[in-house]
Amino acid sequence: MAVNVGLDIGATGVRAVALDVGKQPPVIRRIGQVDIDRGAVVAGEIVDPHAVTDAVSRLWKQAKLPKRRVVLGLANQRVIVRQVDVPRMSELELVEALPFQVQEYIPIPVEETFLDFVPIEEFTTPDGEPMLSILVVAAQREMVDTLMSAVTAAGVIPVAIDLQSFGLIRALFYGDFDLDTVTAVVDIGSGVSQVVLVRAGEPRFVRLLQMGGEDFTSSLVEGLDLTWDEAEELKRQVGVTPVGGVVAAAGDPSIPVEEEHASPLEAEAQVILDRQADRFIDEVRGSVNFYLSQGEEPDLARIIVSGNGARLPHLANRLGDVLGARIEPARVIEGLNTGKLSEAEISAMQPVIPVPVGLALWED
């Protein structure tokens, strides 16, 4: 039985999935998540290693997870993803030449990073030179060392570290070879969001946004002088203005407040959340437009959303309306055997399960 464990360490929780990848379809053996102290992980980066170690220890004890063959995910500002064109060569030759081929594209010294790459496509220049487009991932060594130390201190033995965005694609696009459409995967985390443009089941463009659900909460804390818990509750209650809805401007009696946001506080909160949503959607749209403007790419067909931040009422539909594409929730469970897990266990983690599932689908 070949069981991998995908481990996702986020700003509000630590979650893991144990997946028997020796079966077809793969079977979920264990699943679990625990809360983590706010501030222990900021924008995807570990600030308090001891708190992370404690959370991982609690998760393993609670979910009874195997301690070997654990795959860790990365997504933070110290991870750089760039598309680079290099002369076509064998994989072994490219591994050896990679530091020299990509150093001008990485804004930090390559000797201070761990480098990896994913091939995208082969092409030939007008001069007849065979080339290869690759996605290069450069992760700062100090950050990776901190992650490894925090996890191994809990007795967990990692076998690999992977970009969360690659895990998302494995979880959502297994067996998808449609060359005629482009899909955007938007994973809205607490402190970091990921925008991945996918074609034929392969990532073609990755951007990590230092924005997420916590930005919506903090905007309410600052704008309305609320505690963090009060802002979180109000955020989930109000959400952003629905597509086609009327923005209820706080204090303006000429604009009626929608029934579900009847109080002045809720109306003002919605205005604040709308402004934050506009900033977030602009960043996503900029990423999508940048990719689509490169070469002869097909139009964006759909947007798949995941992550806790996607639970903000009406945000996903508003994103789809602005980008002119249909919205779909991530549905990785439908492609897996859920084994002995209950519906309650599955539904509790449905929005956040794509990342740990995708990490667990990693192959040697």
C-alpha positions as CSV (number, residue, x, y, z in Angstrom):
1,M,0.0,0.0,0.0
2,A,1.6,3.2,-1.2
3,V,0.3,6.0,1.0
4,N,1.4,9.6,0.6
5,V,0.4,12.4,3.0
6,G,-0.2,15.9,1.7
7,L,0.4,18.6,4.3
8,D,-0.9,22.1,3.9
9,I,0.2,24.6,6.5
10,G,-1.9,27.8,6.3
11,A,-2.5,30.9,8.3
12,T,-5.6,29.7,10.1
13,G,-5.1,25.9,10.1
14,V,-3.0,22.9,9.3
15,R,-4.6,20.2,7.2
16,A,-3.5,16.9,5.8
17,V,-4.8,14.1,3.6
18,A,-3.4,10.5,3.6
19,L,-4.0,9.1,0.1
20,D,-3.4,5.5,-1.1
21,V,-2.0,6.3,-4.5
22,G,-1.5,2.6,-5.3
23,K,-5.2,2.3,-6.0
24,Q,-7.2,3.5,-9.0
25,P,-8.9,5.8,-8.2
26,P,-6.7,6.8,-5.3
27,V,-8.3,6.1,-1.9
28,I,-8.5,8.7,1.0
29,R,-7.4,6.8,4.1
30,R,-7.2,9.7,6.6
31,I,-8.1,13.3,6.6
32,G,-7.9,16.0,9.2
33,Q,-7.3,19.6,10.1
34,V,-6.5,21.6,13.3
35,D,-6.5,25.3,14.0
36,I,-3.2,27.2,14.4
37,D,-2.5,30.4,16.4
38,R,-3.1,33.5,14.3
39,G,0.2,35.1,13.5
40,A,2.2,31.8,13.5
41,V,2.0,31.7,9.7
42,V,1.8,35.0,7.8
43,A,1.4,35.3,4.0
44,G,2.3,31.6,3.7
45,E,5.6,31.9,5.7
46,I,6.3,30.5,9.1
47,V,6.8,33.1,11.7
48,D,6.5,31.0,14.8
49,P,8.0,27.5,14.2
50,H,7.1,26.2,17.6
51,A,3.4,26.9,17.0
52,V,3.6,25.1,13.7
53,T,5.3,22.1,15.3
54,D,2.6,22.0,17.9
55,A,-0.2,22.2,15.3
56,V,1.4,19.4,13.2
57,S,1.8,17.2,16.3
58,R,-1.8,17.7,17.3
59,L,-3.0,17.0,13.7
60,W,-1.0,13.8,13.5
61,K,-2.3,12.6,16.9
62,Q,-5.9,13.6,16.1
63,A,-6.1,12.1,12.6
64,K,-3.7,9.1,13.2
65,L,-1.7,9.9,10.1
66,P,1.4,8.0,8.9
67,K,4.6,9.8,9.6
68,R,6.5,8.8,6.4
69,R,6.1,9.8,2.8
70,V,4.8,13.3,3.7
71,V,4.8,16.0,0.9
72,L,4.9,19.6,2.0
73,G,3.4,22.5,0.1
74,L,4.9,26.0,-0.5
75,A,3.2,29.2,-1.4
76,N,4.6,32.5,-0.2
77,Q,6.5,35.6,-1.3
78,R,9.9,33.8,-1.0
79,V,8.9,31.4,-3.8
80,I,9.5,32.7,-7.3
81,V,7.9,31.2,-10.4
82,R,9.0,32.3,-13.8
83,Q,8.5,31.1,-17.4
84,V,11.8,30.7,-19.1
85,D,12.8,29.6,-22.6
86,V,16.0,27.5,-22.7
87,P,17.8,25.5,-25.4
88,R,16.2,22.0,-25.8
89,M,18.3,19.4,-23.9
90,S,17.9,16.2,-22.0
91,E,16.4,16.4,-18.5
92,L,19.7,15.5,-16.9
93,E,21.5,18.2,-18.9
94,L,18.8,20.7,-17.9
95,V,19.1,19.9,-14.2
96,E,22.8,20.6,-14.4
97,A,22.5,23.8,-16.5
98,L,19.5,25.2,-14.7
99,P,21.3,27.6,-12.4
100,F,23.1,29.2,-15.3
101,Q,20.1,29.3,-17.6
102,V,17.8,31.0,-15.1
103,Q,20.0,33.2,-12.9
104,E,19.0,36.4,-14.8
105,Y,15.3,35.7,-14.3
106,I,15.6,35.2,-10.5
107,P,15.8,38.4,-8.4
108,I,17.9,36.6,-5.7
109,P,21.2,34.8,-6.0
110,V,20.5,31.2,-7.3
111,E,22.9,29.8,-4.8
112,E,20.5,30.9,-2.0
113,T,17.6,29.0,-3.5
114,F,16.4,25.5,-4.2
115,L,15.6,25.3,-7.9
116,D,13.1,23.1,-9.8
117,F,11.3,23.2,-13.1
118,V,8.3,21.9,-15.0
119,P,8.4,21.6,-18.8
120,I,5.7,23.4,-20.6
121,E,6.2,22.9,-24.4
122,E,8.8,22.5,-27.1
123,F,9.1,25.0,-29.9
124,T,11.6,26.0,-32.7
125,T,12.8,29.6,-33.2
126,P,12.6,31.3,-36.6
127,D,16.3,30.5,-37.0
128,G,15.6,26.8,-36.5
129,E,16.9,26.5,-32.9
130,P,15.1,23.9,-30.8
131,M,13.9,25.4,-27.6
132,L,11.9,24.4,-24.4
133,S,9.6,26.5,-22.3
134,I,9.8,25.7,-18.6
135,L,8.2,27.0,-15.4
136,V,11.1,27.6,-13.0
137,V,10.5,27.5,-9.3
138,A,13.0,29.1,-7.0
139,A,12.5,28.7,-3.2
140,Q,14.7,30.6,-0.8
141,R,16.7,28.1,1.2
142,E,16.3,29.8,4.6
143,M,12.5,29.7,4.3
144,V,12.6,26.0,3.2
145,D,14.9,25.1,6.1
146,T,12.5,26.7,8.6
147,L,9.6,24.7,7.2
148,M,11.6,21.5,7.3
149,S,12.7,22.1,10.9
150,A,9.2,22.9,12.1
151,V,7.7,19.8,10.6
152,T,10.5,17.3,11.4
153,A,10.4,18.5,15.1
154,A,6.9,17.0,15.2
155,G,8.3,13.6,14.2
156,V,7.1,13.9,10.6
157,I,9.4,12.7,7.8
158,P,9.0,14.7,4.5
159,V,9.8,13.0,1.3
160,A,9.3,16.1,-0.9
161,I,8.5,19.8,-1.0
162,D,6.2,21.0,-3.8
163,L,4.7,24.2,-5.0
164,Q,1.1,24.2,-3.9
165,S,0.0,25.4,-7.3
166,F,1.3,22.2,-8.9
167,G,-0.6,20.2,-6.3
168,L,-3.8,22.0,-7.2
169,I,-3.4,21.1,-10.9
170,R,-2.8,17.4,-10.1
171,A,-5.9,17.3,-7.9
172,L,-8.2,19.1,-10.4
173,F,-7.0,18.2,-13.9
174,Y,-6.1,14.5,-13.8
175,G,-6.6,13.1,-17.3
176,D,-7.7,16.5,-18.8
177,F,-6.0,17.0,-22.2
178,D,-8.2,19.7,-23.7
179,L,-5.9,21.9,-25.8
180,D,-8.7,24.3,-26.9
181,T,-9.5,26.0,-23.6
182,V,-7.8,27.8,-20.8
183,T,-8.9,27.4,-17.2
184,A,-8.0,29.7,-14.3
185,V,-7.6,28.1,-10.9
186,V,-8.0,30.7,-8.2
187,D,-7.2,29.4,-4.7
188,I,-8.1,32.0,-2.1
189,G,-6.2,31.3,1.1
190,S,-6.1,33.3,4.3
191,G,-2.9,35.2,3.5
192,V,-1.9,34.1,0.0
193,S,-3.9,33.4,-3.1
194,Q,-2.8,31.5,-6.1
195,V,-3.7,32.1,-9.7
196,V,-2.8,29.3,-12.1
197,L,-3.6,29.3,-15.8
198,V,-4.0,25.7,-17.1
199,R,-4.1,24.3,-20.6
200,A,-4.3,20.6,-21.5
201,G,-4.1,19.8,-17.8
202,E,-0.7,21.5,-17.4
203,P,0.2,24.7,-15.6
204,R,1.2,27.4,-18.1
205,F,1.3,30.4,-15.7
206,V,1.5,30.8,-11.9
207,R,1.2,33.9,-9.8
208,L,1.2,34.1,-6.0
209,L,-0.8,37.0,-4.7
210,Q,0.0,38.4,-1.2
211,M,-3.8,38.8,-0.7
212,G,-6.4,36.6,0.8
213,G,-9.3,36.3,3.2
214,E,-7.4,38.0,6.0
215,D,-7.2,41.2,4.0
216,F,-11.0,41.3,3.9
217,T,-11.2,40.8,7.7
218,S,-8.5,43.4,8.4
219,S,-10.2,46.0,6.2
220,L,-13.3,45.6,8.5
221,V,-11.2,45.8,11.7
222,E,-9.6,49.0,10.5
223,G,-12.6,50.6,8.9
224,L,-15.2,49.8,11.6
225,D,-13.0,49.6,14.7
226,L,-14.0,45.9,15.3
227,T,-12.2,43.1,17.0
228,W,-10.8,40.4,14.7
229,D,-13.5,37.9,15.7
230,E,-16.3,40.5,15.2
231,A,-14.9,41.3,11.8
232,E,-14.7,37.6,10.8
233,E,-18.4,37.1,11.8
234,L,-19.6,40.2,10.0
235,K,-17.6,39.3,6.9
236,R,-19.2,35.9,6.6
237,Q,-22.7,37.4,7.3
238,V,-22.5,40.3,4.8
239,G,-20.2,39.3,1.9
240,V,-19.8,41.4,-1.1
241,T,-22.5,42.9,-3.3
242,P,-24.1,40.2,-5.5
243,V,-23.8,40.4,-9.2
244,G,-26.5,42.8,-10.4
245,G,-27.1,44.0,-6.8
246,V,-27.2,47.5,-5.5
247,V,-24.3,48.8,-3.5
248,A,-25.8,50.1,-0.3
249,A,-23.7,53.2,0.5
250,A,-23.5,53.7,4.2
251,G,-25.2,56.9,5.4
252,D,-26.9,57.6,2.0
253,P,-30.6,57.4,2.6
254,S,-31.3,57.7,-1.2
255,I,-29.9,54.2,-1.8
256,P,-32.0,51.5,-0.2
257,V,-30.2,48.8,1.8
258,E,-30.8,45.3,0.7
259,E,-33.0,43.3,3.1
260,E,-30.3,40.9,4.2
261,H,-28.1,43.9,5.1
262,A,-30.6,46.0,6.9
263,S,-28.5,47.7,9.5
264,P,-26.2,50.7,8.8
265,L,-23.2,48.7,10.1
266,E,-23.8,45.9,7.6
267,A,-24.2,48.4,4.8
268,E,-21.0,50.1,5.6
269,A,-19.2,46.7,5.9
270,Q,-20.4,45.7,2.5
271,V,-19.0,48.9,1.0
272,I,-15.6,48.1,2.6
273,L,-15.7,44.5,1.5
274,D,-16.6,45.6,-2.1
275,R,-13.5,47.8,-2.2
276,Q,-11.3,45.0,-1.1
277,A,-13.0,42.6,-3.6
278,D,-12.3,45.1,-6.4
279,R,-8.6,45.2,-5.5
280,F,-8.4,41.4,-5.4
281,I,-10.3,40.9,-8.7
282,D,-8.1,43.5,-10.4
283,E,-5.0,41.5,-9.4
284,V,-6.5,38.3,-10.7
285,R,-7.7,39.9,-13.9
286,G,-4.2,41.4,-14.5
287,S,-2.7,38.0,-14.2
288,V,-5.2,36.4,-16.5
289,N,-4.9,39.1,-19.1
290,F,-1.1,39.0,-19.0
291,Y,-1.1,35.3,-19.8
292,L,-3.7,35.5,-22.5
293,S,-1.8,38.3,-24.2
294,Q,1.2,36.0,-24.8
295,G,0.9,34.3,-28.1
296,E,-2.2,32.8,-29.6
297,E,-3.9,31.5,-26.5
298,P,-7.6,30.6,-26.5
299,D,-10.0,32.6,-24.4
300,L,-10.6,31.9,-20.8
301,A,-13.4,29.3,-20.5
302,R,-13.9,28.8,-16.8
303,I,-12.6,29.7,-13.3
304,I,-12.3,27.0,-10.7
305,V,-12.2,28.5,-7.1
306,S,-11.0,26.9,-3.9
307,G,-9.7,27.8,-0.5
308,N,-11.4,29.2,2.6
309,G,-11.5,32.7,1.1
310,A,-13.8,31.5,-1.6
311,R,-16.5,31.1,1.0
312,L,-17.0,34.8,1.2
313,P,-20.5,35.3,0.0
314,H,-20.8,36.4,-3.7
315,L,-17.1,36.9,-4.2
316,A,-16.6,34.0,-6.7
317,N,-19.6,35.0,-8.8
318,R,-18.4,38.6,-8.9
319,L,-15.0,37.4,-10.1
320,G,-16.6,35.3,-12.8
321,D,-18.7,38.2,-13.9
322,V,-15.8,40.6,-14.2
323,L,-13.6,38.1,-16.1
324,G,-16.5,36.9,-18.3
325,A,-16.1,33.2,-17.5
326,R,-18.2,30.6,-15.7
327,I,-17.4,29.8,-12.1
328,E,-17.0,26.3,-10.8
329,P,-16.1,25.1,-7.2
330,A,-13.2,22.7,-6.9
331,R,-14.5,19.2,-6.8
332,V,-11.6,16.8,-6.2
333,I,-13.6,14.4,-4.1
334,E,-15.6,13.3,-7.1
335,G,-12.4,11.8,-8.6
336,L,-11.4,9.9,-5.5
337,N,-12.5,6.9,-3.5
338,T,-13.5,8.3,-0.1
339,G,-13.0,5.0,1.6
340,K,-14.6,4.9,5.1
341,L,-14.8,8.6,5.6
342,S,-18.2,10.1,6.5
343,E,-20.0,12.8,4.6
344,A,-19.5,15.1,7.6
345,E,-15.7,14.6,7.5
346,I,-15.6,15.3,3.8
347,S,-17.9,18.3,3.7
348,A,-15.9,20.0,6.6
349,M,-12.8,20.1,4.4
350,Q,-14.3,20.3,0.9
351,P,-13.2,23.9,0.1
352,V,-9.6,23.4,1.4
353,I,-9.0,19.8,0.4
354,P,-7.6,20.4,-3.2
355,V,-4.1,21.4,-2.0
356,P,-3.4,18.5,0.4
357,V,-4.9,16.0,-2.0
358,G,-2.8,17.4,-4.9
359,L,0.4,17.2,-2.7
360,A,-0.4,13.6,-1.8
361,L,-0.7,12.8,-5.5
362,W,3.0,13.7,-5.9
363,E,5.0,11.0,-7.6
364,D,8.7,10.1,-7.2
